[in-house]
Amino acid sequence: MNPHSQALLLIDIQQDYFPGGKFPLHDAEGTLGRIEQAIQKARAAGMAIVHIQHVADPARGPSPFFNAGSEGVAIHPRILAAAPDAHIIVKRHADAFVDTPLAATLAQLGVSELLVAGMMTQNCVTHTAISRSAERYAKVSILGDCCCTVSEMLHLIALNAVSTRLPVLTLNQAF
């Protein structure tokens, strides 16, 4: 892999998923620490980093979480501090490619390979990684230990299911 053609996609690492938020996830704090390590390694390798931020669609009425203007919609400050110059893509769907400039941003950066990390393993992480739009990339992998969801069981089930479609790597395998 050429690190200059890779991007680390950081999906929905937002305040509502942490203790005190509207929908805290299992092992959110541990996952946050591992994602910080992934960011450090990606930056050292010269990889592009892209934040993906989910903002609920106001046309559909108030959402249980991720409402525009709420504290919970914000990207976690430790993630922003670790990658302050990364692009931020705002999305309204599980698949980060749908109705966003993600593909154009990745093309502008010269990206041909994706490493995907983030929150809600079975939803936004996997939907983005196996998106039809992701098929154009030479390689797409999920950093399994840099993702989490509502329970460890659901996280493991989702990673097992998606592993028939693309590689699920650990942080140490990816870098």
C-alpha positions in Angstrom: 0.0 0.0 0.0 1.2 3.5 -0.8 0.3 5.7 2.2 0.0 8.7 -0.1 -2.8 7.1 -2.0 -4.7 6.0 1.2 -7.2 7.8 3.3 -8.3 7.1 6.9 -12.1 7.8 7.1 -13.2 8.6 10.6 -16.9 8.0 10.7 -19.3 9.7 13.3 -16.9 10.0 16.2 -19.4 12.4 17.8 -20.3 13.5 21.3 -23.7 11.8 21.4 -21.9 8.4 21.3 -20.0 9.1 24.5 -21.0 9.0 28.2 -23.3 12.0 28.8 -24.5 12.0 25.1 -27.9 10.9 23.8 -26.8 7.4 22.7 -23.6 6.2 24.4 -21.9 3.2 22.7 -20.1 0.2 24.2 -16.4 0.9 24.6 -16.6 4.4 23.1 -13.7 5.6 25.2 -11.4 2.7 24.4 -12.3 3.0 20.7 -11.5 6.7 20.9 -8.0 6.0 22.2 -7.3 3.4 19.5 -8.6 5.9 16.8 -6.2 8.5 18.2 -3.4 5.9 17.7 -4.6 5.3 14.1 -4.6 9.0 13.4 -1.0 9.3 14.7 0.1 6.4 12.5 -1.8 7.7 9.5 -0.3 11.2 9.9 3.2 9.8 10.3 2.7 7.8 7.1 1.5 10.8 5.1 -2.1 9.5 4.7 -5.0 11.7 4.1 -7.5 11.8 7.0 -11.2 12.7 6.5 -13.8 13.3 9.3 -17.3 12.2 8.5 -20.0 13.9 10.6 -23.6 12.8 10.7 -26.1 15.6 11.1 -29.8 14.6 11.3 -32.0 15.8 8.5 -34.2 18.6 9.9 -36.8 18.0 7.2 -37.5 14.7 8.9 -38.2 16.3 12.2 -36.2 16.1 15.4 -33.9 13.1 15.7 -33.1 11.2 18.9 -29.5 12.4 18.5 -27.1 14.3 16.1 -29.5 17.3 15.7 -27.9 20.4 14.2 -26.7 22.9 16.8 -26.7 20.3 19.6 -23.6 19.6 21.7 -23.9 15.9 20.7 -23.6 16.5 17.0 -20.0 17.8 17.4 -17.1 15.7 16.4 -15.3 14.6 19.6 -12.7 17.3 20.5 -9.9 14.8 21.0 -10.4 13.6 17.4 -10.4 17.2 16.1 -7.3 17.9 18.1 -5.5 14.8 16.7 -6.4 15.7 13.0 -7.2 19.4 13.0 -6.5 19.9 9.3 -8.6 17.0 8.1 -11.5 17.6 5.7 -14.9 17.4 7.3 -17.7 15.8 5.3 -21.3 16.2 6.6 -23.7 13.4 5.8 -27.3 12.6 6.5 -27.3 8.9 5.5 -25.5 5.8 6.8 -23.5 5.6 3.6 -21.1 8.6 3.7 -21.0 8.7 -0.1 -24.7 9.4 -0.5 -25.4 13.1 -1.3 -22.0 14.3 0.0 -18.8 15.5 -1.6 -16.8 12.6 -0.2 -16.0 11.0 -3.5 -14.9 14.3 -5.0 -12.8 15.1 -1.9 -11.1 11.7 -2.1 -10.4 12.2 -5.9 -9.0 15.7 -5.2 -6.6 14.1 -2.6 -5.6 11.3 -5.1 -6.9 8.5 -2.9 -7.3 5.0 -4.2 -7.4 3.0 -1.0 -9.6 3.5 2.1 -9.2 2.5 5.8 -12.5 2.9 7.6 -12.9 3.5 11.3 -15.6 4.9 13.5 -18.9 4.5 15.3 -21.9 2.3 14.8 -20.0 -0.6 13.2 -23.2 -2.3 11.9 -24.5 0.9 10.4 -22.5 3.8 9.1 -19.1 2.1 9.2 -20.2 -1.0 7.2 -22.6 0.9 4.9 -19.8 3.3 3.9 -17.2 0.5 3.5 -19.4 -1.6 1.2 -21.1 1.3 -0.6 -21.4 1.0 -4.3 -19.4 4.2 -4.5 -16.6 2.5 -2.5 -16.2 -0.2 -5.2 -14.2 2.3 -7.3 -11.3 2.1 -4.8 -8.5 -0.4 -5.3 -8.8 -1.5 -1.6 -11.2 -0.8 1.2 -10.5 -2.2 4.7 -12.2 -1.7 8.1 -10.1 -1.2 11.2 -12.1 -3.5 13.4 -10.5 -2.5 16.7 -11.1 1.2 15.8 -14.9 0.8 15.6 -17.7 0.2 18.1 -21.4 0.1 18.5 -24.1 -0.5 21.1 -22.7 -3.8 22.3 -19.6 -5.9 21.8 -21.8 -8.8 20.4 -23.4 -6.6 17.7 -19.9 -5.2 16.8 -18.5 -8.7 16.4 -21.5 -9.9 14.4 -21.2 -6.9 12.0 -17.4 -7.4 11.5 -17.9 -11.1 10.9 -20.7 -10.4 8.3 -18.7 -7.7 6.4 -15.5 -9.8 6.4 -16.8 -11.8 3.4 -16.7 -8.6 1.4 -13.6 -6.8 2.5 -10.6 -7.1 4.9 -11.2 -6.4 8.6 -7.8 -5.4 10.0 -6.5 -4.5 13.4 -4.6 -1.3 14.0 -1.3 -3.2 14.1 -2.0 -5.0 10.8 -2.9 -1.8 9.0 0.2 0.2 9.9 
